[in-house]
Amino acid sequence: MVSLLKNRGWIIGFIAAGVLFPFVLPNAYFLHILTLAFIWMIAVYGLNLLAGYTGYLSLAHAGFFAVGAYGLGLLTVKTGMNYWLALILACLITSAVGLVVGLVALRTREHFFAIYTLCVGYIIYLIIDKWDSLTGGVRGLIGIPEPSNIGPISFQTPISQYYLIFAFLLFTILVMYRIVHSLTGRTFIAIRNSEDLARTLGISTMKNKLMVFVLSAFFAGLAGALYASFIRFIGPDIGYITIIFDLLTYLLVGGIGTLAGPIVGTFLIVALSQSLQFLQDYRMLIFGPLLTLLIIFYPRGIAGAYHDWRLKRKSAQRTRPQKEQEYFETEESEKQVKEG
């Protein structure tokens, strides 16, 4: 949703809402849920960059999320590495895994690509689940440390961790905005619209696809690493295929291929899920049909629908003066004919 993010008022409003939330609603539970939502938003932005702007739907994102989480967990728990160095290495390890996977996966297209990446994601889950001596297997990994201090700044409280993850989210949005509005971003969109045409124009499609795949894996790993340090306990379930379908739901509801979609979709789905907690298992009877209807009538999601509505409104505003001018000219010509 480019027009939304170009409006400084919306940007300032979003930042102000994020900064003031702990003071306006000082509830530990809501703060915890919103912090988790910020982490999911970062992961969805990585998925959106690949699926929304390049047209390749990767189902290995849950696996990359788990690699980032276990990368930070193992480096801090088993080697005692500094948190910030472990965070950087976890993201780099995830990017390296993404590079290896992408070299093979990107030689396929469409549903073959989706199936291959789904298999890769499941293999990562199996490795985490079965490699008991390294990952702890089904017991998981406990005792993951909180972010270490940066000088006098401490991250030992839930509020400080909330602001830290919110800062990472703002950094992710800024990076995505710069990528999408750069020549590289236009190249990604050209590949999405017609890969064969992009190739005839001299664009190295494989190079660009591999670049966006690695970037997508990087942000998934970043989200996973932040999740591990926030929850402080991880198990193999964070790499299971249900995670990728949750991320896809957030993206489809918010708007695939839009900059505001990951924020809108993640926030709405998380808020709706929490509101329907009292229904327990029956909440999907309400949530499922609503999601289906939204995808049917608004395939570009809420942000995409808003963007289309803005375009139609601007188009109508531009054509209205022209139609009025044509009407008055017709009236004038008819009047002259009658007088003649």
HUQUIGI-V725598 format. One record per backbone hydrogen bond with DSSP energy under -1.0 kcal/mol. NH is the residue of the N-H (numbers start at 1). CO is the residue of the C=O. If there is no record, write none. Layout:
BEGIN
nh = (NH,NH)
co = (CO,CO)
END
This chain:
BEGIN
nh = (5,6,11,12,13,14,15,16,17,18,19,20,21,23,24,25,27,31,32,33,34,35,36,37,38,39,40,41,42,43,44,45,46,47,48,49,50,51,52,53,56,64,65,66,67,68,69,70,71,72,73,74,75,76,77,78,81,86,87,88,89,90,91,92,93,94,95,96,97,98,99,100,101,102,103,105,106,107,108,112,114,115,116,117,118,119,120,121,122,123,124,125,126,127,128,129,130,131,132,135,136,139,140,141,144,150,153,161,162,163,164,165,166,167,168,169,170,171,172,173,174,175,176,177,178,179,180,181,182,186,187,188,189,190,191,192,193,194,198,199,200,201,202,203,205,208,209,210,211,212,213,214,215,216,217,218,219,220,221,222,223,224,225,226,227,228,229,230,231,232,234,238,239,240,243,245,246,247,248,249,250,251,252,253,254,255,258,264,265,266,267,268,269,270,271,272,273,274,275,276,277,279,280,282,283,285,286,287,288,290,291,292,293,294,295,296,297,298,301,302,303,304,305,306,307,308,309,310,311,312,313,314,315,316,317,318,319,320,323,324,325,326,327,328,329,330,331,332,333,334,335,336,337,338,339,340)
co = (1,2,7,8,9,10,11,12,13,14,15,16,17,20,20,21,25,27,28,29,30,31,32,33,34,35,36,37,38,39,40,41,42,43,44,45,46,47,48,48,50,60,61,62,63,64,65,66,67,68,69,70,71,72,73,74,75,82,83,84,85,86,87,88,89,90,91,92,93,94,95,96,97,98,99,101,102,104,105,109,110,111,112,113,114,115,116,117,118,119,120,121,122,123,124,125,126,127,130,131,132,136,137,234,232,153,150,157,158,159,160,161,162,163,164,165,166,167,168,169,170,171,172,173,174,175,176,177,179,182,183,184,185,186,187,188,189,190,194,195,196,197,199,198,203,204,205,206,207,208,209,210,211,212,213,214,215,216,217,218,219,220,221,222,223,224,225,226,227,228,141,235,236,237,240,241,242,243,244,245,246,247,248,249,250,251,255,260,261,262,263,264,265,266,267,268,269,270,271,272,274,276,277,279,280,282,283,283,284,286,287,288,289,290,291,292,293,294,298,253,254,300,301,302,303,304,305,306,307,308,309,310,311,312,313,314,315,316,319,320,321,322,323,324,325,326,327,328,329,330,331,332,333,334,335,336)
END
